[in-house]
Amino acid sequence: MNFTLSEEQQMLVAMIRDLGEKEKFRELAKKVDETCEFPMHLLPLYANLGLLGMTLSPEYGGGGQPLINAVLAIEELAKFSPMIAAPVFESSVGPIKAVDILGTETQKQKLIPGACSGKYSVSAAMTEPEAGSDLTSLTSNAIENGNYYVLNGRKCFITGGGHASHYLVYTRFNQTKGYKGIGCLIAEKGMEGFSFGKQEKFMGLHGMPSCDLIFEDVRIPKENLILKPGEFNRLMATFHIERCGNAAMCLGIAGSALEEARKYASERTAFGKPICEFQAIQFMIADMAMKLDAARLLVYRAAENAGGDLPSIYEASLAKAYANEMVIEVTNLAMQIFGGYGYSSEFPIERMYRDAKAWGVAGGTIQMLKIGIAGILFGKRFNQRS
Ligand SMILES: Cc1cc2nc3c(=O)[nH]c(=O)nc-3n(C[C@H](O)[C@H](O)[C@H](O)COP(=O)(O)OP(=O)(O)OC[C@H]3O[C@@H](n4cnc5c(N)ncnc54)[C@H](O)[C@@H]3O)c2cc1C
């Protein structure tokens, strides 16, 4: 077992730290939070540095790097803010990775080069107003008609909604009931009958586009079929790559909150001495470090063991669920250490706390992950319906 980053990985992390200083990412994070505008100018910058499509296949312009490298890059960038890490997340562990793994030759040639240059971005559209955790109840439906599928339905909370060029739409086919009827199609922005709802206003992750997708008799060519019904499990297996990226976001936010709190505790005085001299503060800082490091080990293990392939469902689920809980606890403790100033938007801690809350819902809730973990431990699938 080796717990040390390779020379190449250390260089990647150092490059991102330097980039953050040079491009003033701390100030950018504050601005994005205030203006709610996604930092589009980062796309060409990241593309030039090889930070887009890090894990995608090299034959289509991807970086061909192992998942752990993308996790390291996302963690480092998320220390500034998840919005600053978002383009790397989207292009390296997001739905485009499912195209890389499951797509046809034509789909890969069409989408991957664009994802690596920042021209295209791909969103995953699973959730529906009446089907979130209970995804297999989804009612969007694609009916076969000659060379097309005719898609109808509504998706909600879709990250990248309105901004992404392509959408992996999880849909039922020909009204077939149950998970066996679910497959996946690529919908393209601009297709007739495909429109967007109003942008969500979330408590955190300001600047991240998110909205409903509305499909009204959208004709999707058969060549846009990613996975036919009956292969739902294969589709969901690719999602664990994204779950490692979600957990890496948590590591970044928590790492930054810990560092801010540590610095603040050394500078802020009360009763005539720095508050870091009080044992109650020391215990909070130590708890934060313990939890962050435990999460980091889980996330790195899941990513490292995946190599260039799919992570183990068990390891990725443990990593995501633990990191999702950890980041809320760590940012909460950081706010306490900051006292009244932690609650003020003059300091970054309240933003980190708001951003922290998203990850335990996005990508599958903590509760659903724990149900999956328990299922693996007991060696049986717990039926949630009966
Ligand atoms: C920031 C953000 C980004 C997102 N991005 C996307 C995206 O890009 N694409 C996409 O498709 N979706 C996206 N989502 C949606 C997300 O995947 C869903 O919100 C999530 O799966 C939960 O579904 P729901 O909101 O319908 O909650 P519900 O499924 O209604 O759950 C409500 C609560 O009940 C709990 N619960 C439900 N069933 C059980 C059970 N059997 N046992 C125990 N507890 C249970 C849940 O854990 C949760 O706490 C995003 C959400 C957020 C907040």
The ligand as an SDF file (V2000), in Angstrom:
LIG
                    3D

 53 58  0  0  0  0  0  0  0  0999 V2000
  -27.3320   20.4450   -6.3520 C   0  0  0  0  0  0  0  0  0  0  0  0
  -28.0870   19.3350   -7.0100 C   0  0  0  0  0  0  0  0  0  0  0  0
  -27.6850   18.8780   -8.2570 C   0  0  0  0  0  0  0  0  0  0  0  0
  -28.4070   17.8840   -8.9080 C   0  0  0  0  0  0  0  0  0  0  0  0
  -28.0360   17.5020  -10.1640 N   0  0  0  0  0  0  0  0  0  0  0  0
  -28.7790   16.5890  -10.8260 C   0  0  0  0  0  0  0  0  0  0  0  0
  -28.4660   16.2430  -12.1830 C   0  0  0  0  0  0  0  0  0  0  0  0
  -27.5370   16.7850  -12.7880 O   0  0  0  0  0  0  0  0  0  0  0  0
  -29.2280   15.3050  -12.8030 N   0  0  0  0  0  0  0  0  0  0  0  0
  -30.2730   14.6940  -12.1830 C   0  0  0  0  0  0  0  0  0  0  0  0
  -30.8990   13.8630  -12.7980 O   0  0  0  0  0  0  0  0  0  0  0  0
  -30.6090   15.0060  -10.9020 N   0  0  0  0  0  0  0  0  0  0  0  0
  -29.8910   15.9480  -10.2180 C   0  0  0  0  0  0  0  0  0  0  0  0
  -30.2210   16.3020   -8.9380 N   0  0  0  0  0  0  0  0  0  0  0  0
  -31.3640   15.6700   -8.3040 C   0  0  0  0  0  0  0  0  0  0  0  0
  -30.9740   14.6430   -7.2560 C   0  0  0  0  0  0  0  0  0  0  0  0
  -30.3820   13.5190   -7.8700 O   0  0  0  0  0  0  0  0  0  0  0  0
  -32.2410   14.2830   -6.4620 C   0  0  0  0  0  0  0  0  0  0  0  0
  -32.6590   15.4550   -5.7810 O   0  0  0  0  0  0  0  0  0  0  0  0
  -31.9820   13.1390   -5.4980 C   0  0  0  0  0  0  0  0  0  0  0  0
  -31.7880   11.9320   -6.1710 O   0  0  0  0  0  0  0  0  0  0  0  0
  -33.1280   12.9870   -4.5000 C   0  0  0  0  0  0  0  0  0  0  0  0
  -34.3680   12.9590   -5.1510 O   0  0  0  0  0  0  0  0  0  0  0  0
  -35.5650   13.8990   -4.6290 P   0  0  0  0  0  0  0  0  0  0  0  0
  -35.0650   15.2870   -4.5400 O   0  0  0  0  0  0  0  0  0  0  0  0
  -36.7440   13.6160   -5.4700 O   0  0  0  0  0  0  0  0  0  0  0  0
  -35.8360   13.4280   -3.1360 O   0  0  0  0  0  0  0  0  0  0  0  0
  -36.7240   12.1550   -2.7030 P   0  0  0  0  0  0  0  0  0  0  0  0
  -36.3630   10.9840   -3.4970 O   0  0  0  0  0  0  0  0  0  0  0  0
  -38.1340   12.5870   -2.6680 O   0  0  0  0  0  0  0  0  0  0  0  0
  -36.2170   11.9620   -1.2150 O   0  0  0  0  0  0  0  0  0  0  0  0
  -36.6090   12.8210   -0.1350 C   0  0  0  0  0  0  0  0  0  0  0  0
  -35.9320   12.3040    1.1180 C   0  0  0  0  0  0  0  0  0  0  0  0
  -36.4050   10.9790    1.4020 O   0  0  0  0  0  0  0  0  0  0  0  0
  -35.2910   10.0950    1.5010 C   0  0  0  0  0  0  0  0  0  0  0  0
  -35.7040    8.7860    0.9730 N   0  0  0  0  0  0  0  0  0  0  0  0
  -36.3330    8.5210   -0.2000 C   0  0  0  0  0  0  0  0  0  0  0  0
  -36.5180    7.2010   -0.3220 N   0  0  0  0  0  0  0  0  0  0  0  0
  -36.0020    6.6150    0.7890 C   0  0  0  0  0  0  0  0  0  0  0  0
  -35.8760    5.2790    1.2450 C   0  0  0  0  0  0  0  0  0  0  0  0
  -36.3090    4.2390    0.5260 N   0  0  0  0  0  0  0  0  0  0  0  0
  -35.2890    5.0710    2.4460 N   0  0  0  0  0  0  0  0  0  0  0  0
  -34.8160    6.1060    3.1790 C   0  0  0  0  0  0  0  0  0  0  0  0
  -34.8920    7.3970    2.8070 N   0  0  0  0  0  0  0  0  0  0  0  0
  -35.4840    7.6360    1.6180 C   0  0  0  0  0  0  0  0  0  0  0  0
  -34.1810   10.7210    0.6850 C   0  0  0  0  0  0  0  0  0  0  0  0
  -32.9130   10.2860    1.0890 O   0  0  0  0  0  0  0  0  0  0  0  0
  -34.4160   12.2030    0.9880 C   0  0  0  0  0  0  0  0  0  0  0  0
  -33.8250   12.5180    2.2290 O   0  0  0  0  0  0  0  0  0  0  0  0
  -29.5180   17.2880   -8.2700 C   0  0  0  0  0  0  0  0  0  0  0  0
  -29.9060   17.7420   -6.9970 C   0  0  0  0  0  0  0  0  0  0  0  0
  -29.2110   18.7580   -6.3780 C   0  0  0  0  0  0  0  0  0  0  0  0
  -29.6390   19.2360   -5.0250 C   0  0  0  0  0  0  0  0  0  0  0  0
  1  2  1  0
  2  3  1  0
  2 52  2  0
  3  4  2  0
  4  5  1  0
  4 50  1  0
  5  6  2  0
  6  7  1  0
  6 13  1  0
  7  8  2  0
  7  9  1  0
  9 10  1  0
 10 11  2  0
 10 12  1  0
 12 13  2  0
 13 14  1  0
 14 15  1  0
 14 50  1  0
 15 16  1  0
 16 17  1  0
 16 18  1  0
 18 19  1  0
 18 20  1  0
 20 21  1  0
 20 22  1  0
 22 23  1  0
 23 24  1  0
 24 25  2  0
 24 26  1  0
 24 27  1  0
 27 28  1  0
 28 29  2  0
 28 30  1  0
 28 31  1  0
 31 32  1  0
 32 33  1  0
 33 34  1  0
 33 48  1  0
 34 35  1  0
 35 36  1  0
 35 46  1  0
 36 37  1  0
 36 45  1  0
 37 38  2  0
 38 39  1  0
 39 40  1  0
 39 45  2  0
 40 41  1  0
 40 42  2  0
 42 43  1  0
 43 44  2  0
 44 45  1  0
 46 47  1  0
 46 48  1  0
 48 49  1  0
 50 51  2  0
 51 52  1  0
 52 53  1  0
M  END
$$$$
